């Protein structure tokens, strides 16, 4: 929705597409009111140009990392609350780059790296053996390409494993051997030295004892360390189990709460809304709220089956025709045009109004008490000044109040309240208008009675002078046919005459 | 002035567009939090000191948050029920045949229902599931579903002059103007800093709309210059629950609030509040002005009372 849509495009015909309307009326698809547009658009559309500054602010907002993580609907709602139009919001969303799937990319990179690092090592050693492996298969048919690829990879891996094993054998084992040899040599040297020096038994024993003591000390230290670590482990283990217990308890309480919530899901939701509306005063429903929060169901609720007994029950026919609204009446009075806004309603028939109730009024007043306008104000809470002037007669043509009828019967043709309307109907300018009229009548009027009434009024008003409209004038058609045929005869005769005349003249 | 005591807490009151003395009241048990609901059809008594006449009442399993009269059939009305369904009642049929329809599509409570006064064949329902649905009487399923709000839609109101245009007020603090011929909303007005609980079109200036919000104010907007409001009406002490333009006067509107009062305003004058009625003893949540009788106002609230009075009179006068 980049541009404000023009509702006049491709719409079903509406009754108010009159070219000869006064400009002070805003009907559907009305004229321009917005300041910046020159083409006719509906006034119910925002027609301001986009404000660049707002869009940039919105882009900054949307680029914030925290905002990125929030659902889109909340971002839109925030911008709308700030007063941005739809177009500005859409533009901002367009400008903010789509958040790259950075998480997935990083993972993929990490996976690729270790595999690629192991590759070069193996490649160096296994080039030769691997080269021989599946070159033949690679150059084979295309359908086998993937398989040979897999085979190549497996072969490469195996060979690389073998190569590393060989490497280990070659490099590490000799090192080991040399080290062992060194140790042995050292020992031999030590032994030789000892033989040479010929220490006394006591010194030997003392040395041995020292060594033993040192070894024992070492062993003790080691065992002590092991004990310590074991203790630590045990402690850590206990802590861990404690934490687990705590979590289990919390989960249990949460499940309980959830069960409670499921039991009264609706009520809790509604109760929270009540809180959110920020009343600010102690409401007398606190008792009810307390009951619900404790999980109890207020006792006065009954089980009621409010489903329709017959879901296909037809609504009964309306007994009354819809009444015109006071703002429609005043508009009609203001304008000299035919009753446009009442075309879709039963404008012509609105004069027949039914109060529906016969009231045994007091003999004093002929008007029901609720219609009386009190000139004097007896008690008003604030003692504000009289503002009865507001209710001065707004329209000089008060609504017609015919004598109260019990039920609505198709009347004689109603008095022509608006001679201009009758004129217009009698002589419609575009034939389209009347067809629209009829179409709208059939669409918007559920009752056939009003349709028929319209036809009846047309017939009666026109007195047969109207053009035939789709065969609805059964009354006059026979008359017209006869008349038409006679007319035709005479015209034929005339035409013959004229033809002859023209022939003669040439 | 007559008073009617409902057994449950009142939620909405609407005058009939066919009969001057008739009105419908929707109520919910236990303040609408949890419980049954009931719709009452009342007739004004012949004298103001007599009680109302109750013509019919219908019980529902869950609370009824709103009710709307049909503009095409004088005996039909639609009820918005807290279990997400819409019930259609026919007064010409015996009570055992009612309701004649139950339309269950919303997944959460239906907060409001409004009947098209121009085409007279369709109605809108707005719900806490963030959507608005368009229905006709003859179809068992909705024609369209408008899903753009980010939070509960508290009201959806048809434009009184343009058959396809309506406005919606939502808890996401925006007012949206829609055209049923368009795929989405045509205008988004950031009307308040807090939730918008109600909106209503001016019947005489088809581009003027009033919004009522939790921020205790009523703002009047011209949607052609929707950046700043035409008027900001302050005077309520708490959130304003409902606002209604007069069907007979272009600058007169009434509003009801959680401060338990009903206020009358003239938004074109400097000192806009021209009346205040403190007859309720609990939240005043339902309000309507009669289309057929000039100056007649009806209100209901959680104090289980329904009042009908003429503007300028005292609703509690005997």
Interface residues (C-beta under 8 A of the other chain):
Chain A: X1 X4 X5 X7 X11 X14 X26 X27 X28 X33 X34 X42 X43 X44 X45 X46 X73 X74 X76 X77 X80 X81 X82 X83 X85 X86 X264 X266 X267 X269 X270 X271 X273 X274 X277 X278 X279 X280 X281 X283 X284 X285 X288 X289 X292 X297 X298 X300 X301 X302 X303 X304 X305 X306 X307 X308 X309 X310 X311 X313 X314 X315 X316 X317 X318 X319 X320 X322 X323 X325 X326 X327 X330 X341 X344 X345 X354 X355 X356 X357 X359 X360 X361 X362 X368 X369 X370 X371 X372 X373 X374 X377 X378 X379 X380 X381 X382 X384 X385 X386 X387 X388 X390 X391 X394 X443 X444 X446
Chain B: X17 X18 X19 X20 X21 X22 X29 X30 X31 X32 X33 X34 X35 X36 X43 X44 X46 X47 X48 X58 X59 X60 X61 X71 X72 X73 X74 X75 X76 X81 X82 X87 X88 X90 X92 X93 X96 X97 X98 X99 X100 X101 X102 X108 X109 X117 X118 X119 X120 X121 X128 X137 X138 X140 X150 X151 X152 X159 X160 X161 X162 X163 X164 X165 X172 X173 X174 X177 X179 X181 X182 X183 X184 X185 X186 X187 X188 X190 X193 X194 X195 X197 X203 X204 X206 X207 X214 X223 X224 X226 X227 X238 X239 X247 X248 X249 X251 X252 X258 X261 X266 X273 X274 X275 X276 X277 X278 X282 X283 X291 X292 X293 X294 X295 X296 X302 X308 X310 X311 X312 X313 X314 X317
